[in-house]
Amino acid sequence: MSMPMSKRMGAELIGTFWLVLGGCGSVVLAASFPIGIGLVGVSMAFGLTVLTMAFAIGHISGCHLNPAVSLGLVVGGRFPLKDLVPYVIAQVVGAILAAGVIYLIASGKAGFELSNGLASNGYGEHSPGQYSLGAGFVSEVVMTAMFILIIMGATDSRAPAGFAPIAIGLALTLIHLVSIPVTNTSVNPARSTGPALFVGGWALHQLWLFWVAPLIGAVIGGALYRGLFRTP
């Protein structure tokens, strides 16, 4: 990419901020409001954040917004390894800032308790559907691998031009529709880190899963696409 790294990092920070603010914010502020948006609304919110930012900053940074996406693209041969760490730093910082904004807004309502999770990801007793660690691991690996496959396919030079943001946004929506009950859906270590740092306790103790499983899934997805569908 011809853009300076500072501008690309800025775009990734802002884009990840928007993803966490819009996605996690919909969970904390709107999911169960008297006429709440529920699981479908939250799933759409996450998808819309990626869709909108893909159009806004895709031409600047590629709109990864996710350490797993950046790693998957490295493995898939679409992104240079030397740029991985700066992107991950920008993504994590953006996620933390967004979680802070959500906390500031949510704490303005009487009865708000940080212990409710701030949309943190979890397994076992902290899974929305009480799913086990094993179930959460499988869900996060498979969903992330499929997400990377879709991203690489939609952005392939052979794919129809201009439609990638729609495909990627809808893919993230579908992923959330399926896996919110299992782990509250991560597939994104930065998205998991922001809320966990504010909640502390159990959220930090379980955060390892939402780095390990998505990164494994990213490697699988990137390797599969590169091995199966790369142009000879």
Helices and strands as residue ranges (DSSP letters): H 5-25, I 26-30, H 38-61, H 67-75, G 81-83, H 84-106, G 114-116, G 124-126, H 133-154, H 164-183, H 189-199, H 201-205, H 209-229
